[in-house]
């Protein structure tokens, strides 16, 4: 039996804006409601996890998982500058308590792409003010719930703004889109985290991470703190120009963040695919590669490659905080199995990997793509908000229960009683 180390963390992940619903104090909500918008549709009620978290946690625990990764929403905790919502903090404290009650280690991310509108109006992630404002908020959260968490990440995919801009993945901001964003948000769209990879971004983000970590350490010194990094398997064509372009790409989107992570308790690795750099400097899928519904190359082996890279460059323990597939669930099962086979081999080779969180626990709001992309191991009927456990969820649960790879794939289970909240856990 191909077993994983004792105490290995098996979880699934979500982010507040993508699942909670009604996050109207955030910059993302404003941009979704701009007319025209680069978002396919608004997030709306999402999957209403703000009210239904107790049921959702019960499902994850019943599957056999032992951990849940979620984010704490800054725009809820501090909806106006200096105004702290104790109701929001108490909500997250109840969620954390509900995790422990169900045998799930709670892992919180303090920033997962969304920022309060008031901060966006001051420049958001393009502003030097962001570091102190973010650290202040992180300190407040840590004082309230830090001692109750198993781990905490400051910034989700801290390098994604640099990666998005470097890879030419920014949406097409016509003048009409810019005008609508200004009217809806009171700022240029670049203040939004994913679009903020402008001059000096890496320095601003790393400053924010370090100050946030210091604030968390002061309030909860025993809490393990890190950042998560979007790390894809990176290769190039067999060409000198391509290799030089890849070296330059890595220097821009990985190296500064790898360096900063060396001071942390762990680094969160978030991997979805392989990126090839071509001789003309472009990046994309290798020619002829199978692609997922998101347009990524289908490449479960990329996860182990990313873990090996992160371990070599940072020297700190690794948590796989995201790895996922959007598309048919049968293919998702093969993706999970293949990714974990690579992880198992990396651990056997001495890579210090301590846990795996599948992205995502639920089909949810996939940012600019809206609700069309399905990464979840649990489906959601957003008309009734009922949950449907997919075969991939049963497979992951069986692997988690056995703490080993060699299990049988499970059958689909319909949970008909999860259409309404049942208390606060």
Residue pairs with C-beta under 8 A, 6 or more apart in sequence:
1 402
1 404
1 405
1 406
2 341
2 344
2 404
2 405
2 406
3 402
3 403
3 404
4 344
4 347
4 403
4 404
4 405
5 347
5 354
6 403
7 354
8 354
8 355
8 356
8 403
9 66
9 67
9 105
9 319
9 354
9 355
9 356
9 357
10 64
10 65
10 66
10 67
10 355
10 356
10 396
10 399
10 400
10 403
11 60
11 65
11 66
11 67
11 68
11 69
11 104
11 105
11 107
11 355
11 356
11 357
11 358
12 60
12 65
12 68
12 69
12 357
12 358
12 359
12 360
12 361
12 377
12 396
13 68
13 69
13 70
13 321
13 322
13 357
13 358
13 359
13 360
13 361
14 49
14 68
14 69
14 70
14 71
14 360
14 361
14 362
14 364
15 70
15 71
15 109
15 112
15 113
15 156
15 364
16 23
16 70
16 71
16 72
16 73
16 76
16 112
16 114
17 23
17 26
17 28
17 29
17 43
17 46
17 71
17 73
17 112
17 113
17 114
17 365
18 43
18 46
18 112
18 360
18 364
18 365
18 366
18 367
19 46
19 47
19 49
19 362
19 364
19 365
20 46
20 48
20 49
20 50
20 73
21 43
21 44
21 45
21 46
21 47
21 48
21 49
21 50
22 44
22 45
22 46
22 50
23 29
23 43
23 46
23 73
23 75
23 76
23 114
25 75
25 76
25 79
25 80
25 116
25 117
26 73
26 74
26 75
26 114
26 115
26 116
26 117
27 75
27 114
27 115
27 116
27 117
27 119
27 120
27 124
27 185
27 187
27 191
27 192
28 43
28 113
28 114
28 192
28 367
29 42
29 43
29 117
30 117
30 120
30 181
30 184
30 185
31 37
31 38
31 39
31 181
31 184
31 185
31 189
31 192
32 39
32 41
32 42
32 43
33 42
33 184
34 177
34 180
34 181
34 183
34 184
34 185
35 180
35 184
36 174
36 176
36 177
36 180
37 177
37 180
38 171
38 172
38 173
38 177
38 189
38 368
39 367
39 368
39 370
40 368
40 369
40 370
40 372
41 370
41 371
43 365
45 382
45 385
46 364
46 365
47 362
47 363
47 364
47 380
47 382
47 385
48 385
49 56
49 362
50 91
51 421
52 385
52 418
52 420
52 421
53 95
53 98
53 425
54 98
54 421
54 422
54 423
54 424
54 425
55 387
55 418
55 420
55 421
55 422
56 361
56 362
56 387
56 418
57 68
57 95
57 98
57 99
57 102
57 104
57 425
58 102
59 378
59 387
59 389
59 415
59 418
60 68
60 102
60 104
60 361
61 102
61 103
61 104
62 397
63 389
63 393
63 394
63 396
63 397
63 400
64 397
64 398
64 400
64 401
65 104
65 396
65 397
65 400
66 103
66 104
66 105
66 400
67 104
67 105
67 106
67 107
67 150
67 355
67 357
68 99
68 104
68 105
68 106
68 107
68 361
69 107
69 108
69 109
69 321
69 357
70 95
70 106
70 107
70 108
70 109
71 108
71 109
71 110
71 111
71 112
71 156
72 92
72 108
72 109
72 110
72 141
72 145
73 88
73 114
74 110
74 111
74 114
74 115
74 116
74 119
74 134
74 137
75 114
75 115
75 116
75 117
76 85
76 88
76 91
77 84
77 85
77 88
77 89
77 92
77 137
77 140
77 141
78 84
78 85
78 116
78 137
78 140
79 85
79 116
79 118
80 116
80 118
81 116
81 118
81 119
81 133
84 140
89 140
89 141
89 144
89 145
92 108
92 141
92 144
92 145
93 144
93 145
93 148
94 424
94 425
95 106
95 425
96 106
96 108
96 145
96 148
96 149
97 148
97 425
98 424
98 425
99 105
99 106
100 106
100 148
101 425
102 425
105 150
105 151
106 148
106 149
106 150
107 149
107 150
107 151
107 152
107 153
107 319
107 321
107 357
108 141
108 145
108 149
108 151
108 152
108 153
109 152
109 153
109 154
109 155
109 156
109 228
109 321
110 134
110 137
110 138
110 141
110 152
110 153
110 154
110 155
110 212
110 216
111 134
111 154
111 155
111 156
111 193
112 156
113 156
113 157
113 160
113 192
113 193
113 194
113 367
114 193
115 124
115 125
115 191
115 192
115 193
117 185
117 186
119 127
119 129
119 130
119 133
120 185
120 186
120 187
120 191
120 192
121 185
121 186
121 187
121 191
122 129
122 133
123 129
123 130
123 187
123 191
124 130
124 187
124 190
124 191
124 192
124 193
124 196
125 161
125 191
125 192
125 193
125 196
125 201
125 204
125 205
126 188
126 190
126 191
126 196
126 198
126 201
126 204
127 191
127 204
128 204
130 204
130 208
131 204
131 207
131 208
131 211
131 212
132 211
134 154
134 208
134 211
134 212
135 208
135 211
135 212
135 214
135 215
136 215
138 154
138 212
138 215
138 216
139 215
139 216
139 218
139 219
141 216
142 152
142 215
142 216
142 218
142 219
142 220
142 223
143 219
143 220
146 152
146 216
146 219
146 220
146 223
147 220
147 222
147 223
149 220
149 223
150 224
151 223
151 224
151 225
151 226
151 265
151 266
151 319
152 216
152 223
152 224
152 225
152 226
153 225
153 226
153 227
153 228
153 268
153 321
154 208
154 209
154 212
154 213
154 216
154 225
154 226
154 227
155 205
155 208
155 209
155 212
155 227
155 228
156 228
156 268
156 270
157 228
157 229
157 230
157 270
158 205
158 206
158 209
158 227
158 228
158 229
158 257
159 202
159 205
159 229
159 230
159 253
159 254
159 256
159 257
160 193
160 194
160 230
161 193
161 194
161 195
161 196
161 197
161 198
161 201
161 205
162 197
162 201
162 202
162 252
162 253
163 169
163 197
163 230
163 253
164 170
164 194
164 195
164 197
165 197
165 198
166 197
166 249
166 252
166 253
167 275
167 283
168 282
170 195
171 177
171 195
171 368
173 181
173 189
177 189
178 188
178 189
181 187
181 188
181 189
182 188
185 191
189 195
190 196
190 198
194 367
202 256
202 257
203 256
205 257
206 256
206 257
206 260
209 227
209 260
210 260
210 263
213 225
213 263
213 264
216 223
216 225
217 223
217 225
224 265
224 266
225 264
225 265
226 261
226 264
226 265
226 266
226 267
226 268
226 316
226 319
227 257
227 260
227 261
227 264
227 267
227 268
228 267
228 268
228 269
228 270
228 321
228 322
229 254
229 257
229 258
229 261
229 267
229 268
229 269
229 270
229 310
230 270
230 271
231 254
231 269
231 270
231 271
231 306
231 309
231 310
232 271
232 272
232 273
232 274
232 275
232 302
232 306
233 271
233 273
233 274
233 275
233 299
233 301
233 302
233 305
233 306
233 309
234 246
234 249
234 250
234 274
234 275
234 277
234 309
235 246
235 274
235 275
235 276
235 277
235 286
236 242
236 243
236 245
236 246
236 276
236 277
236 278
237 276
237 277
237 278
237 279
239 279
241 279
241 280
241 281
242 277
242 278
242 279
245 277
245 278
245 279
245 281
246 277
249 277
249 283
254 313
255 313
258 267
258 310
258 313
258 314
261 267
261 310
261 314
261 316
262 314
262 315
262 316
264 314
264 316
265 316
265 317
266 316
266 317
266 318
266 319
266 354
267 310
267 314
267 316
267 317
267 318
267 319
268 318
268 319
268 320
268 321
268 322
269 303
269 306
269 307
269 310
269 318
269 319
269 320
269 321
270 320
270 321
270 322
270 323
270 359
271 302
271 303
271 306
271 307
271 320
271 322
271 323
272 294
272 296
272 302
272 322
272 323
272 324
272 325
273 285
273 292
273 296
273 297
273 298
273 299
273 302
274 285
274 286
274 289
274 297
274 299
274 301
274 302
274 305
275 283
275 284
276 283
276 284
276 285
276 286
277 283
278 284
285 291
285 295
285 296
285 297
286 297
289 297
289 298
289 299
290 297
290 298
291 297
291 298
292 298
292 325
292 326
292 327
293 326
293 327
293 373
293 374
294 326
294 369
294 373
298 325
298 331
298 335
300 325
300 334
300 335
300 336
300 337
300 338
300 339
300 341
300 342
301 338
301 339
301 342
303 320
303 323
303 339
303 342
303 343
304 339
304 342
304 343
304 345
304 346
305 342
307 318
307 320
307 343
307 346
307 351
307 353
308 346
308 349
308 351
310 318
311 318
311 351
311 352
311 353
317 352
317 353
317 354
318 351
318 352
318 353
318 354
319 353
319 354
319 355
319 357
320 343
320 353
320 355
320 356
320 357
321 357
322 357
322 358
322 359
323 339
323 356
323 357
323 358
323 359
324 335
324 358
324 359
324 360
324 375
325 331
325 332
325 335
325 336
325 375
326 366
326 373
326 374
326 375
327 374
329 390
329 391
329 392
330 391
332 377
332 390
332 392
333 391
333 392
333 395
333 409
336 358
336 392
336 395
336 396
336 399
337 395
337 405
340 356
340 399
340 405
341 405
343 353
343 356
344 405
346 353
347 353
358 377
358 396
359 375
360 375
360 376
360 377
361 376
361 377
361 378
362 376
362 377
362 378
362 379
362 380
362 387
363 371
363 374
363 375
363 376
363 378
363 379
363 380
364 371
364 375
364 376
364 380
365 371
366 372
366 373
366 375
371 382
376 390
377 389
377 390
377 392
377 393
377 396
378 387
378 388
378 389
378 390
378 393
379 387
379 388
379 390
380 386
380 387
380 388
381 388
384 419
385 419
385 420
386 415
386 416
386 418
386 419
387 415
387 418
387 419
388 412
388 414
388 415
389 412
389 413
389 414
389 415
390 412
391 409
391 410
391 411
391 412
393 410
394 409
394 410
394 411
394 412
394 413
395 407
395 409
395 410
397 410
398 407
398 408
398 409
398 410
399 405
399 407
401 407
